[in-house]
Amino acid sequence: MDTSSPAAFVNGGLLRMHVGRKVRAVIQVTHSDVGSVMGKSTDGHQLVVKGSPPIPLTSYVEVIGVAENDNSIRAEIWTNFGDSFDASSYDQLCQLANGEFKHLFL
């Protein structure tokens, strides 16, 4: 496991704090096009993920990549998370990983 460049757990609201750095996020896919996917983050923000998504694409997908701006990620790794996902719990994880327990995640 490569630990030299960890990816921060983010939701849509936290993405702006990590522009230019490696992040990981789960989105609910709302639209897929050639070279990009649009979706809703676990806290309800609209995000654009650029790159080549897996085929077939499930309703929920985790992406790891570089935050380009406050609503866009250039994905390096895509992982299908299925059609049912507890977005609220993941959102709470993002809050913990960027707050009081940040030292445990990065």
Contacts in CASP RR format, 6 or more apart in sequence:
PFRMAT RR
TARGET T0000
AUTHOR 0000-0000-0000
METHOD contacts of the structure
MODEL  1
MDTSSPAAFVNGGLLRMHVGRKVRAVIQVTHSDVGSVMGKSTDGHQLVVK
GSPPIPLTSYVEVIGVAENDNSIRAEIWTNFGDSFDASSYDQLCQLANGE
FKHLFL
5 22 0 8 1.000
6 22 0 8 1.000
6 105 0 8 1.000
6 106 0 8 1.000
7 22 0 8 1.000
7 23 0 8 1.000
7 24 0 8 1.000
7 64 0 8 1.000
7 65 0 8 1.000
8 14 0 8 1.000
8 18 0 8 1.000
8 21 0 8 1.000
8 22 0 8 1.000
8 23 0 8 1.000
8 24 0 8 1.000
8 97 0 8 1.000
8 98 0 8 1.000
8 105 0 8 1.000
8 106 0 8 1.000
9 23 0 8 1.000
9 24 0 8 1.000
9 25 0 8 1.000
9 93 0 8 1.000
9 94 0 8 1.000
9 97 0 8 1.000
9 98 0 8 1.000
9 105 0 8 1.000
10 17 0 8 1.000
10 18 0 8 1.000
10 23 0 8 1.000
10 24 0 8 1.000
10 25 0 8 1.000
10 67 0 8 1.000
10 94 0 8 1.000
10 98 0 8 1.000
11 25 0 8 1.000
11 41 0 8 1.000
11 42 0 8 1.000
11 43 0 8 1.000
11 44 0 8 1.000
11 45 0 8 1.000
11 90 0 8 1.000
11 91 0 8 1.000
11 94 0 8 1.000
11 95 0 8 1.000
12 25 0 8 1.000
12 41 0 8 1.000
12 42 0 8 1.000
12 43 0 8 1.000
12 44 0 8 1.000
12 45 0 8 1.000
12 47 0 8 1.000
12 70 0 8 1.000
12 71 0 8 1.000
13 41 0 8 1.000
13 43 0 8 1.000
13 45 0 8 1.000
13 70 0 8 1.000
14 94 0 8 1.000
14 98 0 8 1.000
15 23 0 8 1.000
15 25 0 8 1.000
15 41 0 8 1.000
15 45 0 8 1.000
15 47 0 8 1.000
15 67 0 8 1.000
15 70 0 8 1.000
15 71 0 8 1.000
15 73 0 8 1.000
16 69 0 8 1.000
16 70 0 8 1.000
17 98 0 8 1.000
18 67 0 8 1.000
19 67 0 8 1.000
19 68 0 8 1.000
19 69 0 8 1.000
19 70 0 8 1.000
20 66 0 8 1.000
20 67 0 8 1.000
20 68 0 8 1.000
21 66 0 8 1.000
21 67 0 8 1.000
22 64 0 8 1.000
22 65 0 8 1.000
22 66 0 8 1.000
23 64 0 8 1.000
23 65 0 8 1.000
23 66 0 8 1.000
23 67 0 8 1.000
23 73 0 8 1.000
24 62 0 8 1.000
24 63 0 8 1.000
24 64 0 8 1.000
24 65 0 8 1.000
25 41 0 8 1.000
25 42 0 8 1.000
25 47 0 8 1.000
25 62 0 8 1.000
25 63 0 8 1.000
25 73 0 8 1.000
26 41 0 8 1.000
26 42 0 8 1.000
26 60 0 8 1.000
26 61 0 8 1.000
26 62 0 8 1.000
26 63 0 8 1.000
26 81 0 8 1.000
26 85 0 8 1.000
26 87 0 8 1.000
26 90 0 8 1.000
27 37 0 8 1.000
27 39 0 8 1.000
27 40 0 8 1.000
27 41 0 8 1.000
27 42 0 8 1.000
27 47 0 8 1.000
27 49 0 8 1.000
27 60 0 8 1.000
27 61 0 8 1.000
27 63 0 8 1.000
28 39 0 8 1.000
28 40 0 8 1.000
28 59 0 8 1.000
28 60 0 8 1.000
28 85 0 8 1.000
28 87 0 8 1.000
29 37 0 8 1.000
29 38 0 8 1.000
29 39 0 8 1.000
29 57 0 8 1.000
29 58 0 8 1.000
29 59 0 8 1.000
29 60 0 8 1.000
29 61 0 8 1.000
30 38 0 8 1.000
30 39 0 8 1.000
30 40 0 8 1.000
30 46 0 8 1.000
31 37 0 8 1.000
31 38 0 8 1.000
31 39 0 8 1.000
32 38 0 8 1.000
32 53 0 8 1.000
32 57 0 8 1.000
35 50 0 8 1.000
35 51 0 8 1.000
35 52 0 8 1.000
35 53 0 8 1.000
36 48 0 8 1.000
36 49 0 8 1.000
36 50 0 8 1.000
36 51 0 8 1.000
37 48 0 8 1.000
37 49 0 8 1.000
37 51 0 8 1.000
37 53 0 8 1.000
37 57 0 8 1.000
37 61 0 8 1.000
38 46 0 8 1.000
38 47 0 8 1.000
38 48 0 8 1.000
38 49 0 8 1.000
39 46 0 8 1.000
39 47 0 8 1.000
39 48 0 8 1.000
39 49 0 8 1.000
40 46 0 8 1.000
40 47 0 8 1.000
41 47 0 8 1.000
42 87 0 8 1.000
42 88 0 8 1.000
42 90 0 8 1.000
42 91 0 8 1.000
42 94 0 8 1.000
43 91 0 8 1.000
43 94 0 8 1.000
45 71 0 8 1.000
46 71 0 8 1.000
47 71 0 8 1.000
47 72 0 8 1.000
47 73 0 8 1.000
48 71 0 8 1.000
48 72 0 8 1.000
48 73 0 8 1.000
49 61 0 8 1.000
49 63 0 8 1.000
49 72 0 8 1.000
49 73 0 8 1.000
49 74 0 8 1.000
49 75 0 8 1.000
50 68 0 8 1.000
50 72 0 8 1.000
50 73 0 8 1.000
50 74 0 8 1.000
50 75 0 8 1.000
51 74 0 8 1.000
51 75 0 8 1.000
52 78 0 8 1.000
53 61 0 8 1.000
53 75 0 8 1.000
53 78 0 8 1.000
54 61 0 8 1.000
54 78 0 8 1.000
54 80 0 8 1.000
56 80 0 8 1.000
57 80 0 8 1.000
58 80 0 8 1.000
58 81 0 8 1.000
58 82 0 8 1.000
58 83 0 8 1.000
59 82 0 8 1.000
59 83 0 8 1.000
59 84 0 8 1.000
59 85 0 8 1.000
60 80 0 8 1.000
60 81 0 8 1.000
60 82 0 8 1.000
60 83 0 8 1.000
60 84 0 8 1.000
60 85 0 8 1.000
60 87 0 8 1.000
61 78 0 8 1.000
61 79 0 8 1.000
61 80 0 8 1.000
61 81 0 8 1.000
62 78 0 8 1.000
62 79 0 8 1.000
62 81 0 8 1.000
63 73 0 8 1.000
63 75 0 8 1.000
63 77 0 8 1.000
63 78 0 8 1.000
63 79 0 8 1.000
64 75 0 8 1.000
64 76 0 8 1.000
64 77 0 8 1.000
64 79 0 8 1.000
65 73 0 8 1.000
65 74 0 8 1.000
65 75 0 8 1.000
65 76 0 8 1.000
65 77 0 8 1.000
66 73 0 8 1.000
66 74 0 8 1.000
66 76 0 8 1.000
67 73 0 8 1.000
68 74 0 8 1.000
97 104 0 8 1.000
97 105 0 8 1.000
97 106 0 8 1.000
END
